[in-house]
Each structure stands twice: as structure tokens, then as C-alpha cells.
Amino acid sequence: MKRVFLLLIAILLGTNSSVFSFQFDQFTTTYYNLADSNFDKESAYGTVSFVEKYFRVVGNSGFDKSIYHVVEKLKAAGYVEEKTAKSSDRLVYRIEKRALKNPTWEPVAGSLKLASGEEILNFETNFNMIAINSYSTNGEQDFDLVYVGDSKANELDDYDIKGKVIIGENSASFLFREGVQKRGAVGVISYRIPGYNQASKHRNSISFSSIPRDEEAKSFAILTSYNAYNKIQDAIYEDKYGLKINLETKIYPSEELTLVAEVRGSSLPEERFVFSAHVQEPGANDNASGVGVLMEVASSTAKLLKAGKVNPERTITYLFGDEITSTRRYIQEDRERAKNIKWGMSLDMVGQNTALTGGTFLIEKMPDPGAIWVRGVEKHSEWGGRPLQKKDLKPHYFNDLAIGIFEHIGEKKDWEVKFNPFEGGSDHVPFLSGNIPGLLLWHFTDEFYHTDGDRLDKVSKETLHNVGVGAMMISLMLTENKPQLADRILLHVSTEAAMRLTAEARLSQFEVDRGKDKEAEKDILNTWFDYYGKVFDTTLDLNPKDKVAFQKNLSDTKSALWQLRGITIGKLK
């Protein structure tokens, strides 16, 4: 215990922690070298290039082609179909097929013209102009236009909109429900672009959206860019209310595909590390990049396995499917399997060329006290998150482990790595809802997020490589289960804990010095100490090889933590 206590005290007093982090870096270096030299960024980029060509909705041809493209790459890497695999095969995959309750949807072509014939939107250059679930117009049709601005629902009664197309600054779904379904409009045009997309800068970008599927109305919604909207407004100012609209879409019965690939564990195959990358959505970074990176993580891991360079004791699972739905189902449909999912990781928007998109690479943490008290190094993204409470906390070493691995890569590659408090909204949520440690790898704020400006030219091969290397390192480290794994992770998280607790103590002293309530600050510090005490306990789920020795190490580390708490709280004046 003396050694651990001295470590924590040294950090509390401002001593450089590099001597302790060096031991963790030594342990990770082998995994870094393996992943960095074997991850094929060109192959990952090739998959992104293939997938991003399609407007991917679950069940449509672009979604399915993307799934089968990944399958072919996995087969080339040595994966065999599960139903024909031998019990000795370590690399397997399956495609799960389920009938869709509702028909799928697919855009084919579209154009929007002013009455003069001037074309202001075309599907070939504005991939997102047709709202999901829109019907075809059966060729180019002339329509009368009614401008409703940002009118509220009851204010729409003041307009003569029956049989006409309405244009406004509300969401497409709102305009469709209130205009088409309740008041007889034949279609809607929506201008609604979030501030972080910087519409006045990216004047031709359109945010994708959807409308309710309505087999009776068989209507449509067009989504507009800044430039197109202004051109329509200019025409309205000149009392020119005519439009020519030509939309072609497909709506047809289909099935949902989910691809599940696995590297079967050698001795603990029932225990799993599960990755998830959603296929649907029309962007390159969102989320063709996640598909490309995860495909290459699976392929490169297979290469290392076949070469005898790695031998995971635990299973690594790679999911490709419908966002949240596929991951949630994988967890919920087999409760025995779910009990042994030890870690989950979502890859969503992981290829950004940040020089073009803005933003930075982020690791979204599991809920920790930084999501309750957002201060110091904590900062929410523009996506935003709801305030959390103590009951929402999910203590686990996974946070500090992933951040440490990616910061290590960032230093090697001169690549910016940051983290954010828990916010939600992607495939890490089903893991957390199932009481499984889950993290999100992503980028934000991306100025092209959910717009048709999110194309291949915004994707960086180097970013794909860096994210893939980190994902490989973490999954291999945890599944290979080397004898020193648990001790190295405990050393790393105790080092990170001491540094974080020191920083929080300084923040609390600053707040007290400027008149804040000391008891409230003590509560913040005590919450952080309690949190890290529970984090240390979670290292037991690694099933240390030498349990007796590790239990002693863990007990000593926790004792040092509680002594550090007494010193820290006592110094608060």
C-alpha cells in the first residue's frame, strides 16, 4: 500500500506522474505497434467510398449493398459463414434477416424549379432534398405555393393552403402533419437547418429529415438549402408563386439486415467485447466512416490472428445494422449472452477531416460526476446533454482506459483527442441501458453533420487510421487478457484518479475562495472519491490471473484513495 499511497500523494502535491504512466505505456506499446502497422486505412477508405454513394435507409438497396460489401471484405479476410463453420473456426459471420413491419423507402431522382424554369435544386447535387417517406410526383408537375414562414399550427388556418404546396421554416414533419394531413396541402417545402451547420456559410447544404409515412395522402416534402430558400423568397416578393416539382422515389416491402461478425475467444468465448457501427443514414462521416473503420478493425484483427500475433481469450463481436435498434436487440434477445458482454463501443462519425468539418475527435464517457458538475476540463458538445444526477453514475475503468489509449495515439500522431460528458443518441446507449459499460467514439461539432455536404471529400484517411488503431488496441488488450492486464489497468486508473481528484480539489478551493458554499464543494469532491472507489472495484471484472495478489493490490489502492480523501477534504478551507 505504501507504494500506491506515495503515488497518489505525489500527484496531489504536483509531482510529474510520467514515471507511473510509463509503465502503462510500456504495456500498451505492443498493441499500438500491432494495430498501427496492420490497420489498412486505404481499405477502410475504400469501404467509406462505396457506402457513402447510397442514401441508406434500413431495407433499401443502398443499405443492403453496404452490408454485402462488408461481407465480401470479411470473407476475403478469412471469415466464414457461421452456418457452415467448423467448431474450430475462429472467424465467423452471419447475416440476420427480419421482415420489416413497414415498407422501406429509397430516393431516385428529384428537381425543384421556379415557374420560370430555373432549377434551384437537383437530387444529383443535393442528396438530401427529398424527405424520407416522400412519394413520387409522377413526373414534373406545376404547383401553387403558399408561404407560411414560422407560423404556429393554429395560425395555418389563416392561409388558403388546400391543394397547394406550403413553404415554411418549421420542420418537414410539422408542416406535413399540419399542412397535408390536417389541412389538405399537396406537399410541403421546409427550410430548417441547425445553427451548428452554419447555413449562411455552407449555402447549398441541406439537412436530411423525414415525414410520416402516409399511404393515403401519398404526398411529399422537399428540404431546402439557404440559397434555394432565398431564391424562392425572391420569387414570392415578385408575386411569382409557381413551382415545378419532379420527384421519383421507391417505396416497397423489404427486410432488415444485420451483420454479426465474430473473432471467437480461445478460452473464454462466452465473454464479449462488442463493437457497433450503424449503416443507415446518408452521410460519408455519418456513418459510412464507422462502417469502414469497423470493417477494417475486424479484417486487421483476423490478419493478426491468422499470423499468430494475437490470440484473444474472449470473443470480439462486430455489429453492422440499424442504429440503436440492432444493438439493443443483440443485447435484449439473448439475456444469457448479454450477461457476458463486458464492454460495448460505438463507432459513429469517426473519419472527419477536421480542417474542413470543424470539431474534434471525442470519446463520449459513461456517466461520471463530470456530467453532473460540468466544469474544468468538462465541456458538452453542441449536441448537448441533460443534467445527470448521482443515481445516473456508471463507475467503470472503461472511461479512463479508452481516454488513455487515444491520448497515447494522439501524442504519437500529433492528433487532437478530447472527451465529453455523457450525452446519448447513438449505439452506446443500449449498452448502458443494459448495464454494460459502453463508450462512443465520434466527432462534433461537424459543420456538415446530417447535411448533404457530408461527402467523401470531408473524410480523412489519417483519422480513419487513428480511430481504427485505438479501437483495435482496446479490444485486443481486453480480450487477450494478459496476466498483467488487471494490474496495469488499476495502475492507470489510480493515476488518472489522483490527477482528476487533484484538479477537482483546486476547482473547489477556487469556488470556496469566491464565496461558494464549502459544504456543496465537499459534496462534489466526495462524489468524485466515491465514484473512483467504485471504478477501482470494477477491475475485478477482468478476472485477474493471480486473484489473491490482485485483491491485495486493489485493497491497498482503495485504502490509499480513502487516505487521500481525508487529506483533500481537510485542506478545503
Secondary structure, 3 states (H helix, E strand, C coil): CHHHHHHHHHHHCCCCCHHHHHHHHHHHHHHHHHHHHHCCHHHHHHHHHHHCCCCCCCCCHHHHHHHHHHHHHHHHCCCEEHHHCCCCCCEEEEEEEEECCCCEEEEEEEEEEECCCCEEEECCCCCCCECECCCCCCCCEEEEEEEEECCCHHHHHHCCCCCCEEEECCCHHHHHHHHHHCCCCCEEEECCCCHHHCCCCCCCCCECCECCCCCCCCCCEEECCHHHHHHHHHHHHCCCCEEEEEEEEEEECCEEEEEEEEECCCCEEEEEEEEEEECCCCECCCEHHHHHHHHHHHHHHHHHHHCCCCCCCEEEEEEEECCCHHHHHHHHCCHHHHHCEEEEEEECCCCECHHHHCCEEEEECCCCHHHCCCCCCCCCCCCCCCCCCHHHCCCCCHHHHHHHHHHHHHHHHCCCEEEECCCCCCCHHHHHHCCCCEEEEEEECCCCCCECCCCHHHECHHHHHHHHHHHHHHHHHHHHCCCCHHHHHHHHHHHHHHHHHHHHHHHHHHHHHCCCCHHHHHHHHHHHHHHHHHHHHHHHHHCCCCHHHHHHHHHHHHHHHHHHHHHHHHHCC
